[in-house]
Amino acid sequence: MTARGERTDGGGSVRGRWALVVAIVGLLLPSCTPTNDTPPDARAEPSGTAVDRPNIVLIVTDDQRWDTLGSMPATQRLLMGPGVTFRNAFVVNPLCCPSRASILTGGYSHTTGVYRNGGEYGPRAFDDTSTLGTWLDAAGYRTGLVGKWMNTYRDLSYVPPGWDRWVGMRSSHAVYYDYALSVDGDGRSFGSKPSDYSTDVLAGFAERFVRSTEEDTPLFMLVTPTAPHGPRLPAPRHEGLVDRSGIRPGPNVAESDVSDKPRYIRSLPLDGPELERAMREWRDRQVATLRAVDDLVRRVVLALRDTGRLQNTLIVLTSDNGLAFGEHRWTYKLTPYEESIRVPMVMRYDPATSGTHSGAIALNIDLAPTIGDLARVTIPAADGESLLPVIDGTRRGVRNSFLIEHLRDQRDGRRPDPPTYCGLRTERALFVRYQTGEEELYDLASDPFQLRNLVEEPGSREQLRDLRRRTRSMCRPVPPGFSWDP
């Protein structure tokens, strides 16, 4: 049996409540007009021109930190302004392919079988015959993927099941120039001209998909640019842009005392001033690279508006994982720390959202259940929960904790990799158990930067036993090779 996050309450039928909300809104919308406070390019079209079933657009960026939304003005205006911003959004395995498999299915890594970006537990373990694409395609949606699929996608003639439109990027590290796309199974190469900048090219394909879909056909589009993944190359028009809105490095950057941390952190060298200088440059380049993603968001929203779909479309923006900028001396993802697992997540759905912020825990495994619930499509059992009750205000949250998993990849010695672990993140605590037997426990209410490991403190023994028990219960099956008794 797969493990679900611990729910905050019971609640009745989500679909029943949602149907009532939609019915009420349907009666009210014809008489509604945009207010003068709504930007012209954010206004929804009259409801009579929208298809009956909701359209769905899911935008997944690559390695975007949760605290970078402040540097995306169009996203703030067009998604955050009329939508719901989840302040506590997370992934359950902070690595590209495992996260993407979870997004497509609603399953933890122990359900999808995908723990790594390659090898035995990489994408080849993924069942691409049962995903959001196949479920919505079978329900009559026109489906399209534009961008990155999985890290091992190389055969440009292959189009996975369920996709009516396929614009897949050949696997490699993030590329902005000199790349290849599979356009419905036909390979196309792009060069190094400014017009070849990949985020802009993908934006064009995404916009055309919206505009070319028949008016009476609902659409589902998954847009996955490789931005702002390293090497974090901004579009020429954004080169040199510096905007640190919302990014405020904490005291855990270049942490000086890591004596209470596990061995893989203690082994990292410390050159505080040099690390902080490098991280400032990385942050600036990520933010500049995100501005083209911001332009992509604007083009997609305008296409939805122009085609009469905006009012009846769920638009989601999130990332496949976070990224550390020197916190705890770490400069990558993979760890159970906040910088790796926390992601941006914004949802706009005009019949229900209205410019709010939610403190509910929202996970990448919740996206598939949420989309299936809204589209009234039955999907296979998932580990995640529908977030529609949070969006429509019926409930304040759907869980109070969740599991984090990681499988060490010993094939790649180029980067340090945490030992295999299972962890539990609650509303105010983080507990982690590593294959080495090392453990970490943080009180996030009093120590949000995770500077003080409480494992050895006598006053934490009861809490430690409880979290250890709960983690052991949820981490079933364990990651390959993991044992609670190393």
N, C-alpha and C positions, 0 to 999 in steps of 0.2 A: 504494500500500500504506500502511495506517495504521501509526503507530508505537506500539510497546508499550514499557513501562518495561523497563529491563534487569533480567533475573531473576538471583536469587542462586544458583540451582542448577537442576538438571534435575528429577528426581522422577518417580515413576511415576504411574499413573492415580489422580487424586483421587477419582473416584467409587468405584473399587475399594477404596481405603483407607477411604473414608467408610462404604461399605456394611458393611465388616468392623466398624468402630467401632460403628455403629448396631446391628448384629446382636448384638455382645457386650453392649452396654448393654441391649438388649431382654431378654436373658436375666437380667440382674442386677436390673433395676428393680423387678420385682414384689416382691422381698424387701426393698427399701430403704424406710426411713422417714425423715422429716425429723428432723434433730437439734434439740436444744433451742436451739442457737445461731441457728437460722433464724427470722426474724420471722414471726409467724402469717400475715400477708398476703403473704408471699413464697413460701410453700410451694406446691409443685406438687401437682396432684391425682394419684390413682393412674393408672398408665400405661394400664390397660385401658379407660379411658373416652376416650382420645384417638383422633383419626382417624389412619389409617395414614400419610398424607403430612403432612409438617410444615406448620404454619401459619406465616405470615410477617407481621410487623407492622413497618413501616418508618416511623419518626417523623423528620421533617426540619424543624428549626427554621429561623428566618430571621435571618441576621447574628449568630449566637451565637458568642462567643469560646470557644476551647478551654479557657481557664482559669476557666470559670464553673461547672463541674460541682460544685465544692465547696459551692456555695450551693443545691444541689437535693437535699434530704435523702431524698425518696422515690426519686429516681433512683439515688442512692448505695446505698440499701438494697435496692431491687428489681431494678436492672439491674447496677450495678457490683459489688455484693456477690456475686451468683452468676454474673456474666458475665466478659467480657474487655474491658478498657479499653485502647484503642490510644493510646499516648502520642504516636505520630508519625502522625497522620491528617491528610490534606491534601485540598484540591480542586485541580484542574488548570487552572481558570480562575476567579478569585475574584470572581464576579458571579452574581446570582440565576439568570437564565434559562439561561445556559450551563451552570451547575452542575447545575441540575435536569434539563436534557437529558442530561447525562452520567450522572446517577443513574438515569434511566429506561432508558438504553440501554447503558451501559458504554463510551461513545465519547468521545474527546477532541473539542474544538470543531471541529478540522479534519475530524472524521468526521461529527459531527451537523450541521455548518453553522451552529450557533448560537454566536455570539461576543458578542452584545449583548442588552439587554433589549427592544429594539424596532428598527424599521427593517428594512433589507434583510437584515441578518445577525442578526435577532432571531428570536422564536418562529415567525414565518411560514415560516422555513426548516426548521422541525422536522417530521419525519415522525411524526405521532402514530398512524400505523397499525401501527407496530412498536415496542412498548415492553414493559416488564415487565407492564403491564396486559393487553395482547393476548396475550402469550406464556402467562401463567399462566391467563388466562380460557380459552384454547383447550385447556389441559391439565386443565380441570375444576375450577379454583379459583373460588370466589366472590370477586370482586374489588371493592374499594371505595376511592375517593379521598375524603378529607375535608380540605378546606382550600384552600390556594393551588395553582394549576396553573402558569400562566405569567403574566407581567406584562401581556400583551395580551389576557387572557381577559375578554371583555365580553358576548358573546352568551350569555345565561343559558339559552337553549333548546338550545344545542349541548352534547352529551355526547360526548367523544372516544371512539373505538373501544376496546373491551376492558373497560369498567367497568360492572359489574352494579349498583353503587350509586355515585352521583355527587353529592357535596355540594361543589361548587366555588365559591370566593369570587370575586366580580367583581373584575377587576384594578384596582388602584390602589396607592398607597403603603400601607404597613401600616395597617390599620384595626382599631380595637378596639370602636368603636361606629358606628352609622349606616352600615351596609353591607348588601349584598345577597348572597344565596347562590342558586345553582342546585341545587335538590334534584331530581335525575333529570330535569332540563330545565325544571322549574317554578321561577320566580323567587320568592324570599321576602325580604322586607325586615325588618331588625332596627333597633331604635332606640337610645336612650341610657340605658335603665334598667340598673341593675347586672346584672340577669339576661340582658341582651343582650351582655355582655362576650364578645368573639368567641372567645377561647381556651376559655372555659367552654362556649359553645354547640357548638363543634367537638368538645370532649371528650364532650359528650352524644351527638352523632351517632356518634362513634367507638365509644363504649360500646355503643350500641344495635346497631350493625353486628355487633359480636362476639356479643352475646346473641341476635340474631335469625338467625344463620347456623345452618343445619341441622347436627346433631351429626356426621353422616357426611360432611360437605362441608368440604374444607380451605379456608381463607380466606387472602387476601392483602389487607392494608389499608395504604394509604399515607396518613399523617396529616401535614398540613403547615400548622401554625398560622403566622400572620404574626409572632408574637412570637419574639424580643424586638426586632424591627426598630423603628427610630425611627418615631414619637416616643416609643417606650418607655414605654407607659402601663400601669402596674400595675393589677391588679384592685383594686377598692375595699378588699378585705380585706388587701391587701398594700401599700397606699399608705404610704409612709414607712419601709418596712422597709429596714434597712441590714445587709448581710452581705457582707463582703469576703473570705470564705474562699477561699483559693487564689489570689486576685488580688494580685499583687505587682508594681507598675509598675517597669520596669527603667530603667537610665540612658539609654536611647534616647528616653524621653518628653521632649518639648520639647528635642530634641538641639540643642546650642548650635553645634557646628561641623559643618556639612554641606558643607564645601568639596570633599569627595571624592564627593559624591552627584551624580546626574544633574541637569540643569537644572530639571526640574519640581519637584524637592525643594528645590533651592537658591532657587527663586523664592518659597517659602513664607515668610510673615512669622514672626517669633519674638516672642512675648510669654509667656515662660516661666511666671511665676506665674499669669497669667490662663488660659493653656491648661491648666495642671495642675489648677486649680480647676474648670474646665469639664469636664475629663475625669473627675474624681472624681464629679461629679454624674451624668455619663453612665453610668459604671460602676455606680453605685448604682441607677440607674433600670433598667438592663438586668437586673441581678440580681433586683430586685423584680418586674419583668415576667416573669421566668423562673419565678417561684414558681407561677403558674397553669399553666405547661407541666408543672411538676413534679406538680401535681395531676392533670393529664391523664394523665401516665404512670401514676400510681397507679390511676386509674379503669380504664384499659385493662388493666393487669396483673390487677386484681381481677376484671374481667369474664372474662378468659381463665381464671383459676383457677376461678371459679364455674361456667363452662361446660365444665370438664373438658379444657381445651386447653393450659394453661400448660406442662405438661411437654413438650409436643411443638410448641412455638412458638419460632421465631427472632424475637427482638425487637431492633431496631436503633434507636439514637438517634444522630443526627448533625445537622450544619448545612449549609446551602448555601454558606457562606463564612464567613470570620472578619471582624474589624473592628479597625481601629487606633484606639486611644484616645490619640492624640497622639504615638505613636512616630514618630521622624524628622519630627516636626511634622505628621504626616498624621492625618486624622480620618475616614477613610472606608475602603473596601476597594480592590480593583482592582490594588494593587501586588504585586510578587513577594515582598515581605517576609513574615516569619513571621506577623505579626499578621493579614494578609489571607488567606493560604493555609492556615493551620493551623486545624483544626476539632476539636470533640469527636467521638468515635466510641466507642460502647459496644455490645457485642453480648452478648445472653443467649440461650443455647440449652442447656437443662438436660442433654441427653444428652452434652454435650461440654465446657461451660464451668464454671469453678469458682472465680470470684473471683480472677482474675489480671490482671496488667498486661503488655502486650506492647510491645516496642520496635520491632516490625516496621513498615515503611512501609505504610500503608493509605490508599487513595485512594477518592474518590467514584466513579471509574470501575470500582472493584472490586465495588461493591454488586450490580449486575445479574448479573455472573458468579457471585458467591457465592450469591445467591438462586436462580439457575437451577440451579446445582450441587446445592444442598441439596434443591430441589424435584424434581430429576431431570427438568428441562425443558430441551430443547435450545433454545438461543438463538442468534441470528445472531452472527457473529464480532464480538468486542468487543476494545477496546484494553486493558481491565482484566484482572485475574487473580482467580480465586476465592481467597478468604481462608480457606476451610475447612481447608486444611492447617495454617494458623496456629492456628485455633481448636481443632483436634483434637490439636495438638502434634506433628504429623508433620514440620513444617518451621518454622524460626524466622522465615522471611520469604519473600516471593515476588518481590522486586525489590530493587535497591540504588540506583535513581534513577528520576526521572520528569520529564516535560516539563511546563512551565507556559506557557500561551498567553494573550495579551491583545490585543484589537483596540480601538484608541482610538475613542471615539464623539465625533466632532466636532459632532454635531447638538445636543448639550446643553452649553451654556456655563455652566451654573449651578455645576458642580463642576469642580475641576481633574481632569484625566484623564492618566495616564501615557501616553507615546507607545506605539504598538504594540510588543510585544516577544515574544521567545521566550526561555525560560530553562530551566535544568536544575538541579534540586534533588537532590543526592546525600545519602548518610548523614551527610556532614560538610561539605559545601560548597554554595554557591549561586552559579551563574553566570547572568547576564542580559545579553542583547544587545537594545538598543532600535533602533527604526527610525532614530533620529537618529545612530546609530553609536556612542553611548555604551555603556559596558559596566560591569558591577559583578561583583565576585568577593569572596566572604566565606568565611573559614574558620570554620565554625559550632562547631567543637570548642573553639577558643580565643577566639572572638568571637561568642557566641550572640546578642548584641543587634545584630549587624550594624552596628557603629560604624566599622569600618576597611575601606575598599575597597582590595583588594590589586592592582587592575589595573595600577597604575603601578609596582609594586615588582618589581625585577629578579629576586628569588628566586621569583616566582610565574609567570614566563614559560612554563615547561614545562607547569605545571598549567593555565594559561590556554589554551594551544594545545590541550591535550587536551580540556578542557571545551567549548571553542568547536567543536571537531570533532564531539564527541558530540551537542551541541545541534543543530548543523546537520543531522546525520544523522537525528535524531528529529523535528525540526520540519519535517515533510513531509506535506502541502503547507504552506507558510507561511501565516500570516494574510493576508487580502486586503490588498494594497498594501505588504506587508513585503518588504524586500530586504536581503540581507546586505551589499550594497555601495551605501549610500544616496548 
